[in-house]
Amino acid sequence: MQRLFHVNTGTRRFLVGAGAFAASAAIPNVLFAHTGTTSRLVVVILRGALDGLAAVPPYGDPDYATLHRELAIAAPGRTDGALALNNTFGLHPSLPYLHERFAAGELIVFNAVASPYRDRSHFDGQNVLENGLAKPIGSADGWLNRALAALPPSSGRAADRAVAISQNVPLILRGEAAVISKSPQVTPDVDEDLLARLADLYSKDDWFSARLSEAVQTEKMVNDAADSRVPDRVAAVARMAANLMRSDGGPQIAVIEAGGWDTHANQGGAKGILAARLGGLDKALQSLADELGPLWPQTAVLVVTEFGRTAAVNGTRGTDHGTGGCAFLVGGAVRGGQVIADWPGLGRSALIDNRDLKPTLDLRSVFKGVLDEHMRIDANTLAKRVFPDSSGARPLQGLIRA
């Protein structure tokens, strides 16, 4: 089994691994928050479970091509090959902007990473991703809202501390810190007023709130998976987020949600449905950086998903719900040019349940590292208040430029 490596642009050192609500089917959601710091933070949630073995293909793993078959991305230098990061990992060829940022020292790629969740429900997985805990039920607030509450007060009005451009505020930003919700576009064939009233009615009840979230999110993922315009809309929403962040007194934290990543059938390899989605994500991140302009050096962007997908192709030329996956941290404030992975390999004995990539890094270690170094939230607050049951997930260091 190959054990890998924390790769920096000029050096190599080993890394020891640690361990909602979206009602709009018509446009990705964006949420904003003011803080008492000049650092900018954007969290991009890819709902539906991105195939990390396609987005960050481990082309150097001897079992990769056999398992992923026609969905596998070829080695760098071959037709439609991966964009090389090092001798083991590359990026999907639809991610040229991210590859450019890696070369510029502004992108960190995480592989074999996951939240503490180990089952395969989208909705429970998204809850764990957003509540920052080890289980889907038990908290009505999200880790980013708890982080907001731990930051110095904003110079603006309390009511303007956070604004959500969506039908409802997803779990990651629910909590005591003030959040305003605004809808950019009405979902067809859905009574948005009724959804809003139901969300408010059930907001204090974990079970009913989760069931309503599941129903709405299921419709959204189905619609997004069938809608070829989703990639363009993600870029448009990223530009919207950047323009608002650049405005006078604009928000310093944004959350963008994008669906369409549940690729059970006809996923495609270097070309196809997933390639189009990844290309849209790549353009969205470029649009975000371009529009932020002078704020980009102060910005860190986290790109995460609820879990990975199976290592082997299924019977409908897609992948099913898995466990370990990938994540990205990009921005002018990021100490990039790194691949962070304690790679377990894709041999049969290394897989979870003979099907999933084994995660060796807890996503909360990434979140803690960014909140510590970028947003200046101290380790004690992170451990006790923001991520209260995360003693096994120590903050990663060296993610943000000094």
C-alpha positions as CSV (number, residue, x, y, z in Angstrom):
1,M,0.0,0.0,0.0
2,Q,1.4,3.4,-1.0
3,R,1.5,6.0,1.8
4,L,1.5,9.5,0.5
5,F,2.6,12.6,1.1
6,H,2.1,16.2,1.6
7,V,3.5,17.8,-1.6
8,N,4.7,21.4,-1.6
9,T,5.9,23.2,-4.8
10,G,9.5,22.9,-3.8
11,T,9.5,20.5,-0.9
12,R,8.0,17.2,0.3
13,R,7.1,16.2,3.8
14,F,4.9,13.5,5.2
15,L,1.5,14.3,6.6
16,V,0.0,12.3,9.4
17,G,-3.8,12.1,8.7
18,A,-6.4,12.9,11.4
19,G,-9.3,11.6,11.1
20,A,-30.2,22.1,4.5
21,F,-31.4,23.2,3.1
22,A,-31.6,24.3,-0.6
23,A,-35.1,24.9,-1.8
24,S,-34.3,26.5,-5.2
25,A,-34.2,24.2,-8.2
26,A,-33.6,27.1,-10.5
27,I,-30.4,28.7,-9.3
28,P,-27.6,27.8,-6.9
29,N,-27.8,29.4,-3.5
30,V,-25.5,32.1,-2.0
31,L,-25.2,33.2,1.6
32,F,-23.3,36.1,3.0
33,A,-22.0,37.2,6.3
34,H,-20.2,40.2,7.8
35,T,-17.4,39.7,10.3
36,G,-15.0,41.8,12.3
37,T,-12.0,40.8,10.1
38,T,-10.8,41.8,6.7
39,S,-10.3,38.1,5.6
40,R,-12.7,36.8,3.0
41,L,-14.0,33.2,3.2
42,V,-16.2,31.5,0.6
43,V,-17.6,27.9,1.2
44,V,-18.8,26.1,-1.9
45,I,-21.0,23.1,-1.2
46,L,-21.3,20.6,-4.1
47,R,-24.6,18.8,-3.3
48,G,-25.0,15.2,-4.5
49,A,-21.5,13.8,-3.8
50,L,-18.7,14.6,-6.2
51,D,-16.7,11.7,-7.5
52,G,-13.3,12.6,-6.1
53,L,-11.6,9.8,-8.1
54,A,-12.6,11.7,-11.2
55,A,-12.0,15.3,-10.0
56,V,-8.6,14.3,-8.5
57,P,-7.7,11.1,-10.4
58,P,-5.0,9.0,-8.7
59,Y,-3.6,8.0,-12.0
60,G,-0.5,6.6,-10.4
61,D,-2.4,4.1,-8.3
62,P,-2.1,0.7,-10.0
63,D,-5.8,-0.2,-9.2
64,Y,-7.4,3.0,-10.4
65,A,-7.9,2.3,-14.0
66,T,-9.1,-1.3,-13.4
67,L,-11.8,-0.1,-10.9
68,H,-12.9,3.1,-12.6
69,R,-12.7,1.6,-16.1
70,E,-14.2,3.8,-18.7
71,L,-14.7,6.6,-16.2
72,A,-11.0,6.7,-15.3
73,I,-9.0,9.7,-16.3
74,A,-5.8,8.9,-18.3
75,A,-2.3,9.8,-17.1
76,P,-0.9,13.2,-17.9
77,G,0.4,13.4,-21.5
78,R,-2.2,11.0,-22.9
79,T,-5.3,12.0,-24.9
80,D,-7.7,13.8,-22.5
81,G,-5.3,13.0,-19.7
82,A,-5.2,14.4,-16.2
83,L,-3.5,17.8,-15.4
84,A,-0.5,16.7,-13.4
85,L,-0.1,17.7,-9.8
86,N,2.6,15.1,-8.9
87,N,3.5,11.6,-9.8
88,T,0.3,10.1,-8.3
89,F,-2.4,12.7,-8.6
90,G,-3.8,15.0,-11.2
91,L,-6.8,17.2,-11.8
92,H,-9.6,16.4,-14.2
93,P,-8.9,18.0,-17.6
94,S,-12.0,20.2,-17.2
95,L,-10.3,22.0,-14.3
96,P,-7.6,24.1,-16.1
97,Y,-8.1,27.2,-13.9
98,L,-7.6,25.2,-10.7
99,H,-4.5,23.7,-12.2
100,E,-3.3,27.2,-13.0
101,R,-3.9,28.2,-9.4
102,F,-2.0,25.1,-8.2
103,A,1.0,26.2,-10.3
104,A,0.7,29.7,-8.9
105,G,0.8,28.4,-5.3
106,E,-2.9,29.3,-4.6
107,L,-4.5,25.8,-4.5
108,I,-4.4,23.0,-2.0
109,V,-5.9,19.7,-3.0
110,F,-7.1,17.2,-0.3
111,N,-7.6,13.6,-1.2
112,A,-8.9,10.6,0.9
113,V,-10.9,13.1,3.0
114,A,-14.4,12.9,4.5
115,S,-16.6,14.2,7.3
116,P,-17.2,11.8,10.2
117,Y,-20.3,10.4,8.4
118,R,-19.9,6.8,7.3
119,D,-23.3,5.9,5.8
120,R,-24.5,6.9,2.4
121,S,-27.6,9.1,2.7
122,H,-27.2,12.5,0.9
123,F,-29.3,14.3,3.5
124,D,-27.6,12.9,6.6
125,G,-24.3,13.3,5.0
126,Q,-25.0,17.0,4.2
127,N,-26.2,17.5,7.7
128,V,-23.0,16.2,9.2
129,L,-21.0,18.3,6.7
130,E,-22.8,21.4,7.8
131,N,-23.4,20.9,11.5
132,G,-19.8,20.0,12.1
133,L,-20.7,17.2,14.5
134,A,-20.3,13.4,14.2
135,K,-24.0,12.7,13.7
136,P,-26.7,14.2,11.4
137,I,-29.3,14.9,14.2
138,G,-28.7,16.8,17.4
139,S,-27.9,20.3,16.4
140,A,-30.1,23.0,14.9
141,D,-27.1,25.2,14.0
142,G,-24.2,25.0,11.7
143,W,-20.4,25.2,12.2
144,L,-20.0,28.3,10.1
145,N,-22.7,30.2,12.1
146,R,-21.0,29.1,15.4
147,A,-17.8,30.4,13.9
148,L,-19.5,33.7,13.1
149,A,-20.7,34.0,16.6
150,A,-17.1,33.6,17.8
151,L,-15.8,36.4,15.7
152,P,-15.5,40.1,16.7
153,P,-18.7,42.1,16.2
154,S,-19.2,43.6,12.8
155,S,-19.1,47.4,12.4
156,G,-22.4,47.2,10.6
157,R,-25.9,46.7,12.0
158,A,-26.5,43.4,13.8
159,A,-29.3,42.6,11.3
160,D,-26.8,42.8,8.4
161,R,-24.3,40.4,9.9
162,A,-25.3,37.7,7.4
163,V,-27.6,37.6,4.3
164,A,-28.7,34.5,2.4
165,I,-29.6,34.8,-1.2
166,S,-31.7,31.7,-1.3
167,Q,-35.2,30.6,-0.4
168,N,-34.0,29.4,3.0
169,V,-30.8,29.4,5.0
170,P,-29.0,26.0,4.9
171,L,-27.8,24.4,8.1
172,I,-24.2,25.5,7.8
173,L,-25.3,29.1,8.5
174,R,-28.2,28.6,10.8
175,G,-27.8,29.7,14.4
176,E,-27.5,32.6,16.7
177,A,-25.6,34.9,14.3
178,A,-28.0,37.1,12.4
179,V,-28.8,35.9,8.9
180,I,-31.1,37.5,6.3
181,S,-32.6,35.3,3.5
182,K,-33.3,36.7,0.1
183,S,-34.5,34.8,-2.9
184,P,-32.9,35.5,-6.3
185,Q,-35.4,33.5,-8.3
186,V,-38.7,31.7,-7.7
187,T,-38.7,27.9,-8.2
188,P,-41.3,26.8,-10.8
189,D,-44.2,24.8,-9.6
190,V,-43.3,25.2,-5.9
191,D,-45.2,27.5,-3.5
192,E,-42.2,29.3,-2.0
193,D,-44.3,31.0,0.6
194,L,-45.5,27.7,1.8
195,L,-41.9,26.3,1.9
196,A,-40.7,29.3,3.9
197,R,-43.6,28.9,6.4
198,L,-42.9,25.2,6.8
199,A,-39.2,25.8,7.2
200,D,-39.9,28.3,10.0
201,L,-42.5,26.0,11.6
202,Y,-40.2,23.0,11.6
203,S,-36.9,24.9,12.4
204,K,-36.9,23.8,16.0
205,D,-37.8,20.2,15.3
206,D,-34.9,18.1,14.1
207,W,-36.9,15.3,12.6
208,F,-39.5,17.4,10.7
209,S,-36.9,19.8,9.6
210,A,-34.7,17.0,8.2
211,R,-37.7,15.4,6.4
212,L,-38.7,18.7,4.7
213,S,-35.1,19.3,3.8
214,E,-34.9,15.8,2.2
215,A,-38.0,16.3,0.1
216,V,-36.9,19.7,-1.2
217,Q,-33.3,18.6,-1.8
218,T,-34.4,15.4,-3.6
219,E,-36.4,17.6,-6.1
220,K,-33.5,19.9,-6.5
221,M,-31.0,17.2,-7.2
222,V,-33.3,15.6,-9.8
223,N,-33.9,18.9,-11.5
224,D,-30.2,19.9,-11.4
225,A,-29.0,16.5,-12.8
226,A,-31.3,16.9,-15.8
227,D,-30.5,20.6,-16.4
228,S,-27.6,21.4,-18.7
229,R,-27.6,25.1,-17.7
230,V,-26.5,24.4,-14.1
231,P,-22.7,25.0,-14.8
232,D,-23.4,28.4,-16.3
233,R,-25.7,29.4,-13.4
234,V,-23.0,28.5,-10.9
235,A,-20.6,30.9,-12.6
236,A,-23.3,33.6,-12.6
237,V,-23.9,33.1,-8.9
238,A,-20.2,33.2,-8.1
239,R,-20.0,36.6,-9.9
240,M,-23.0,37.8,-7.9
241,A,-21.3,36.7,-4.7
242,A,-18.0,38.5,-5.6
243,N,-19.8,41.7,-6.6
244,L,-21.7,41.8,-3.3
245,M,-18.5,41.1,-1.3
246,R,-16.7,44.0,-3.1
247,S,-19.5,46.5,-2.4
248,D,-19.1,49.1,0.4
249,G,-19.7,47.4,3.7
250,G,-20.2,44.1,1.8
251,P,-20.2,40.7,3.4
252,Q,-16.9,38.9,4.2
253,I,-18.3,35.4,4.2
254,A,-20.2,33.7,1.4
255,V,-21.7,30.2,1.0
256,I,-22.5,29.0,-2.5
257,E,-24.5,25.8,-3.1
258,A,-24.5,23.9,-6.4
259,G,-26.4,20.7,-7.1
260,G,-26.1,18.1,-9.9
261,W,-23.2,15.9,-8.6
262,D,-25.2,12.7,-8.0
263,T,-23.8,10.8,-11.0
264,H,-25.4,7.3,-10.7
265,A,-25.7,6.9,-14.5
266,N,-23.8,8.0,-17.6
267,Q,-21.3,9.9,-15.6
268,G,-18.7,10.1,-18.3
269,G,-14.9,10.3,-18.0
270,A,-12.9,13.1,-19.6
271,K,-16.1,14.2,-21.4
272,G,-19.7,13.9,-20.4
273,I,-22.1,15.0,-17.6
274,L,-19.5,15.2,-14.8
275,A,-16.9,16.9,-17.1
276,A,-19.5,19.6,-17.9
277,R,-20.2,20.1,-14.2
278,L,-16.5,20.3,-13.3
279,G,-15.9,22.8,-16.2
280,G,-18.8,24.9,-14.8
281,L,-17.2,24.8,-11.3
282,D,-13.8,25.8,-12.8
283,K,-15.3,28.8,-14.6
284,A,-17.2,29.8,-11.5
285,L,-14.1,29.8,-9.4
286,Q,-12.3,31.9,-12.1
287,S,-15.3,34.3,-12.2
288,L,-15.2,34.6,-8.4
289,A,-11.5,35.5,-8.4
290,D,-11.8,37.9,-11.4
291,E,-14.7,39.7,-9.8
292,L,-13.2,39.9,-6.4
293,G,-10.1,41.6,-7.9
294,P,-8.2,43.4,-5.2
295,L,-9.9,41.3,-2.5
296,W,-8.5,38.0,-3.9
297,P,-5.3,38.1,-1.9
298,Q,-7.4,38.2,1.3
299,T,-9.7,35.3,0.1
300,A,-9.8,31.6,0.8
301,V,-12.4,29.4,-0.9
302,L,-13.3,25.9,0.4
303,V,-14.9,23.5,-2.0
304,V,-16.5,20.5,-0.3
305,T,-19.1,17.8,-0.8
306,E,-21.0,15.4,1.5
307,F,-19.0,12.2,0.6
308,G,-17.2,10.5,-2.3
309,R,-18.4,7.9,-4.7
310,T,-17.6,4.2,-5.3
311,A,-14.2,3.2,-6.6
312,A,-15.8,0.8,-9.1
313,V,-18.2,1.7,-12.0
314,N,-21.8,0.5,-11.5
315,G,-24.1,-1.1,-14.1
316,T,-25.4,2.1,-15.5
317,R,-21.9,3.6,-16.3
318,G,-21.9,5.8,-13.2
319,T,-20.8,5.6,-9.6
320,D,-22.8,5.1,-6.4
321,H,-22.6,6.7,-3.0
322,G,-19.3,6.2,-1.4
323,T,-17.1,7.5,1.5
324,G,-13.7,9.1,0.9
325,G,-13.5,11.9,-1.6
326,C,-11.6,15.1,-2.3
327,A,-11.8,18.8,-1.3
328,F,-10.1,22.0,-2.5
329,L,-8.9,25.2,-0.8
330,V,-8.1,28.0,-3.3
331,G,-7.4,31.7,-3.0
332,G,-4.9,34.4,-2.9
333,A,-4.6,33.9,0.9
334,V,-3.9,30.1,0.5
335,R,-0.4,28.6,0.8
336,G,-1.0,26.5,-2.2
337,G,0.9,24.2,-4.5
338,Q,0.2,21.3,-2.1
339,V,-1.5,17.9,-2.3
340,I,-2.4,16.8,1.2
341,A,-3.2,13.1,1.4
342,D,-2.3,10.0,3.4
343,W,-3.2,7.8,0.5
344,P,-4.6,4.4,1.5
345,G,-4.6,3.0,-2.0
346,L,-7.4,1.4,-4.0
347,G,-6.4,-2.3,-3.5
348,R,-9.4,-4.5,-2.5
349,S,-8.1,-4.9,1.1
350,A,-7.8,-1.1,1.5
351,L,-11.3,-0.3,0.4
352,I,-14.2,0.2,2.8
353,D,-16.8,-2.6,2.3
354,N,-14.8,-3.6,-0.8
355,R,-16.2,-0.5,-2.6
356,D,-15.2,2.9,-1.1
357,L,-12.0,4.9,-0.8
358,K,-11.0,4.9,2.8
359,P,-10.8,8.4,4.3
360,T,-7.7,9.2,6.2
361,L,-8.3,12.9,6.9
362,D,-11.3,14.5,8.7
363,L,-12.7,17.5,6.9
364,R,-13.1,19.2,10.3
365,S,-9.3,19.3,10.5
366,V,-9.4,21.4,7.3
367,F,-12.2,23.6,8.5
368,K,-10.4,24.2,11.8
369,G,-7.2,25.0,10.1
370,V,-8.8,27.6,7.9
371,L,-10.8,29.2,10.7
372,D,-7.7,29.3,12.9
373,E,-5.2,30.7,10.5
374,H,-7.5,32.7,8.2
375,M,-10.3,33.9,10.5
376,R,-8.2,34.0,13.7
377,I,-10.5,31.8,15.8
378,D,-8.5,30.3,18.7
379,A,-8.1,26.5,19.0
380,N,-10.0,26.4,22.3
381,T,-13.1,28.0,20.8
382,L,-12.9,25.8,17.8
383,A,-12.7,22.6,19.9
384,K,-15.4,23.5,22.5
385,R,-17.8,25.8,20.6
386,V,-17.5,25.5,16.9
387,F,-16.8,21.7,16.6
388,P,-17.7,20.4,20.1
389,D,-17.2,16.7,19.5
390,S,-14.1,16.8,17.3
391,S,-11.2,16.0,19.6
392,G,-9.8,13.5,17.1
393,A,-9.6,16.2,14.3
394,R,-6.7,18.4,15.0
395,P,-6.5,21.7,13.0
396,L,-4.2,21.4,9.9
397,Q,-1.4,23.9,9.9
398,G,0.2,25.7,7.1
399,L,-2.9,26.2,4.9
400,I,-2.9,30.0,4.9
401,R,-0.1,32.4,4.0
402,A,1.4,34.2,7.0
